[in-house]
């Protein structure tokens, strides 16, 4: 058996066991993770190699430890995600570093956002009652929630409804950085 097959088998088994342990159907995992049902099924059968982003979405939905997924080791008393190991998503000039653990999905998710000048992060409505808390670290940002729009500078904090269309964007010609907490997504 090749290393690749062994890794696929362990990954498939771990994800399938996590889904079953939580009593979730393939459809439920697809809805929670944003990964199609057919892709979840293929991954669980070891027929597809998921991207890091897909695997991250699945581990968050299943509340599985991303770092220890293939190791089968118990979690330590102090969990650490080293700076260079935190998952990163790049979206059109916005670098999103995921700071929250997988089990926080849907409750309290934390992101470090870095905006290139003029970059915007557009979001569709999250679940009913979801709120975001945005703290600007550097630069200037503009935040829109529904029809409301505000400008923020370093040190400013905005709290707003995220169960409607919303947007965060760099305001001006300089980069910006912020911490985003999503509650009840």
C-alpha positions in Angstrom: 0.0 0.0 0.0 1.4 3.4 -0.9 1.7 6.3 1.5 -0.9 8.2 -0.5 -3.4 5.4 -0.1 -2.7 5.0 3.6 -3.3 8.8 4.1 -6.5 8.7 2.1 -7.7 5.7 4.0 -7.0 7.3 7.4 -8.5 10.6 6.3 -11.6 8.9 4.9 -12.0 6.8 8.1 -11.5 9.7 10.5 -14.1 11.9 8.7 -16.6 9.1 8.3 -16.3 8.2 12.0 -16.6 11.8 13.1 -19.8 12.3 11.0 -21.3 9.1 12.3 -20.4 9.9 15.9 -22.3 13.1 15.6 -25.3 11.4 14.0 -25.0 13.5 10.8 -26.1 12.6 7.3 -24.0 13.4 4.3 -26.6 16.1 3.5 -26.2 17.6 6.9 -22.4 17.7 6.7 -22.7 19.3 3.2 -25.0 22.0 4.5 -22.8 22.7 7.6 -19.5 22.7 5.7 -20.5 24.2 2.3 -18.9 21.1 0.6 -21.1 19.3 -1.8 -22.7 16.0 -0.7 -21.0 14.2 -3.5 -17.6 15.5 -2.6 -18.1 14.6 1.1 -19.1 11.1 0.0 -16.0 10.8 -2.3 -13.7 11.9 0.4 -15.2 9.4 2.9 -14.7 6.6 0.4 -11.1 7.7 -0.2 -11.8 8.5 -3.9 -10.9 12.2 -3.7 -8.1 14.3 -2.2 -9.6 17.3 -0.6 -8.0 20.7 -0.7 -6.8 22.2 2.6 -9.8 24.7 2.4 -12.3 21.8 1.8 -10.7 19.8 4.6 -10.8 22.8 7.0 -14.5 23.3 6.2 -15.3 19.7 6.9 -13.3 19.6 10.2 -15.1 22.7 11.4 -18.5 21.3 10.5 -17.6 18.0 12.2 -15.8 19.6 15.2 -12.7 17.5 14.5 -9.2 18.7 15.4 -7.7 19.8 12.0 -4.1 19.4 13.1 -4.5 15.9 14.6 -6.9 14.5 12.0 -4.5 11.9 10.7 -2.5 11.4 13.8 -5.2 9.9 16.1 -3.5 11.5 19.2 -5.5 12.9 22.1 -5.6 16.7 22.4 -3.1 18.3 24.7 -4.1 20.3 27.8 -2.8 23.4 26.1 -3.7 23.5 22.4 -1.4 25.6 20.2 -1.7 26.6 16.6 1.6 28.0 15.6 1.5 31.2 13.5 2.7 29.4 10.3 0.2 26.5 10.8 -3.0 28.5 11.0 -5.2 28.0 7.9 -5.2 30.9 5.5 -7.7 31.8 2.8 -6.9 34.4 0.2 -10.0 36.1 -1.3 -9.3 38.9 -3.9 -6.8 41.0 -1.9 -8.1 39.9 1.6 -6.0 37.4 3.5 -8.1 35.6 6.1 -6.2 33.7 8.8 -8.5 31.3 10.8 -7.7 31.7 14.5 -10.6 29.8 16.1 -10.5 26.0 16.7 -12.7 23.7 14.6 -15.2 23.1 17.4 -16.0 26.8 17.5 -17.8 26.7 14.1 -21.2 28.3 14.5 -20.5 29.7 17.9 -17.5 32.0 18.1 -15.3 32.1 15.1 -12.2 34.3 15.1 -10.4 35.6 12.0 -7.3 37.8 11.4 -8.1 39.9 8.3 -5.5 41.7 6.2 -6.8 43.9 3.4 -4.8 45.2 0.4 -5.6 48.8 -0.5 -9.2 48.9 -1.9 -9.9 45.2 -1.2 -13.4 44.2 -0.1 -14.8 41.1 1.6 -18.5 40.6 0.6 -20.6 38.2 2.6 -24.1 36.8 2.1 -26.4 36.6 5.2 -25.3 34.1 7.8 -27.9 32.3 10.1 -30.6 34.3 11.8 -29.3 36.3 14.8 -25.7 36.1 13.7 -23.5 39.1 14.7 -20.0 40.2 13.8 -17.6 42.1 16.0 -14.9 43.9 13.9 -11.9 45.5 15.6 -9.6 47.6 13.4 -5.9 47.0 14.2 -4.3 49.1 11.5 -5.5 51.3 8.6 -9.1 52.3 7.8 -12.0 50.1 7.0 -15.6 50.6 5.9 -18.2 48.2 7.1 -21.7 47.8 5.7 -24.6 45.8 7.1 -27.8 45.9 5.1 -28.3 49.6 4.4 -26.1 50.9 7.2 -22.5 52.0 6.4 -19.7 53.2 8.7 -16.0 54.2 8.5 -13.6 52.8 11.1 -10.0 53.7 12.1 -7.4 51.9 14.2 -8.8 50.9 17.6 -12.5 51.3 16.5 -14.9 48.4 17.1 -18.1 47.8 15.1 -20.7 45.3 16.1 -23.4 44.6 13.5 -26.0 42.1 12.2 -24.5 39.5 9.9 -27.8 37.8 9.1 -28.1 40.2 6.1 -25.8 41.1 3.2 -22.7 42.7 4.7 -19.3 43.9 3.5 -15.9 45.0 5.0 -13.5 46.9 2.8 -10.2 48.8 3.0 -11.1 52.5 3.0 -8.3 54.5 1.3 -5.1 53.8 -0.4 -3.4 51.9 2.5 -3.6 48.3 3.6 -5.7 47.6 6.7 -5.8 44.8 9.3 -8.6 43.7 11.7 -9.8 41.0 14.0 -13.3 39.6 13.2 -15.3 37.6 15.7 -18.4 35.9 14.2 -21.0 34.9 16.8 -23.7 32.4 16.0 -23.0 31.8 12.4 
